[in-house]
Each structure stands twice: as structure tokens, then as C-alpha cells.
């Protein structure tokens, strides 16, 4: 506990799912946290209140991180509230499943607008603002290592973040900033289809015979954010219960 005492962290898309588990885990380790959300004001406020009840520090900032101007504002407000940032986790993303032949231009623009463009500019701001010796962690997906039908658009939109992460690890090494990706496997969040047959098939893909839990992804993020991970950079950590 308290491995991150005195550190400040910003997590995008932090009001639910993996983002929420991550912000709560960082706070438990002593980090002061900035909770980014787009529309879930109530959930973000409840998370912040719960963290402060246990003695932590938390702030909420609304921003649409598919828009570069909003991303700049998010980082500006985060610094005003929390001071210099030590940890940034780019988690915000969206999901669509369907055959490539059915993808519309609007669906393409929506997926790439957040998953690729939004991630790029959030990572750019993180690279400019994270303090020397800090941590940048991008949440990708284990799906980019699979070749499953119906997820081509999603995988294509998430893969750029992995490449940007590798490049930044080289560009920021002299500042002792580590830059890594975490790629969750099939995880029990709102993003998964509400279909018992899908859940059964997805669970069977892991040798553990179950879905992952958001907290298990958050644990991996906390490790990469911790002092113990200072010699790990440019990596894509697969946290998928053995699927990959």
C-alpha cells in the first residue's frame, strides 16, 4: 500500500469499467487522482467522494477526449487541480462489432476519432506534461493480437495506440519516463455484449474458464505505475487470462 504516495494521476474514461477500477486502485496506493469523464457526471462524482471519504484526494474533469481541444483543456484543468502530473493512463475508448463489409464511414470516423485520434493526442499531451521519472500507460486490447471476425474495425482503431506507445518510450527515455501499453483480454465490463452465449464462449477462451475482472487489469496498471516497474518501457503487457 501507498506505493504511489505523493504522486498525481490522470485517467481518461475513468467513470466506469476498467477506467473506474484503475482510478480506485491508484487512489488506494496513495495517488491523488483526476477522474476524466464525458457524460457520466454522477458516477464520477460518486467515485471522487468515495476516495475522499477514505482520506484520498480526487477531482473530476469533464472532457470529450475524441476532440484535441478538449484534451488540452483536460490536461490544463488537471494541472490546475492536482499540480504536476506523474502518471497518465489513456483508457477512454469505444467499441463496435460487425463485419468489415458492413462498416459505414460514420462508424469508422467514430471509432478512429476516439480510439486512434483521441489516444494519439492524449498521449501527446501526456508526453509534454508528465514529470520526469513519470509513467504513461495506454490501455489497448488483446484483440489486436487475435484475428477474429467482427472486430476488424475495433482492432484497427486500437492498434495505433500501441505503436505510439512504443515510439514515445524511445523519445521519453532520457527523462526517465516509462511508456507502456496494457492489453486486457475479455473483461467483464459494459463493453461486452449482453449475451449469455457470447459470455460462455468468451469464458472458454481462457484456460481459467472465466472472464477477467476490471480490478485485475487495474492491478497491472498499478504495477506499471509503481517504482518497481522503472526498468520496463516500450512493452505491451497482455492481461488476458492466457488467451494470448
Secondary structure as GFF3:
##gff-version 3
##sequence-region A 1 244
A	DSSP	beta_strand	8	11	.	.	.	ID=ss1
A	DSSP	alpha_helix	17	28	.	.	.	ID=ss2
A	DSSP	beta_strand	32	37	.	.	.	ID=ss3
A	DSSP	alpha_helix	41	53	.	.	.	ID=ss4
A	DSSP	beta_strand	58	62	.	.	.	ID=ss5
A	DSSP	alpha_helix	68	82	.	.	.	ID=ss6
A	DSSP	beta_strand	85	90	.	.	.	ID=ss7
A	DSSP	three_ten_helix	100	102	.	.	.	ID=ss8
A	DSSP	alpha_helix	105	112	.	.	.	ID=ss9
A	DSSP	pi_helix	113	118	.	.	.	ID=ss10
A	DSSP	alpha_helix	119	129	.	.	.	ID=ss11
A	DSSP	beta_strand	130	139	.	.	.	ID=ss12
A	DSSP	three_ten_helix	142	145	.	.	.	ID=ss13
A	DSSP	alpha_helix	152	171	.	.	.	ID=ss14
A	DSSP	three_ten_helix	173	175	.	.	.	ID=ss15
A	DSSP	beta_strand	178	184	.	.	.	ID=ss16
A	DSSP	alpha_helix	196	204	.	.	.	ID=ss17
A	DSSP	alpha_helix	214	225	.	.	.	ID=ss18
A	DSSP	three_ten_helix	227	229	.	.	.	ID=ss19
A	DSSP	beta_strand	236	239	.	.	.	ID=ss20
###
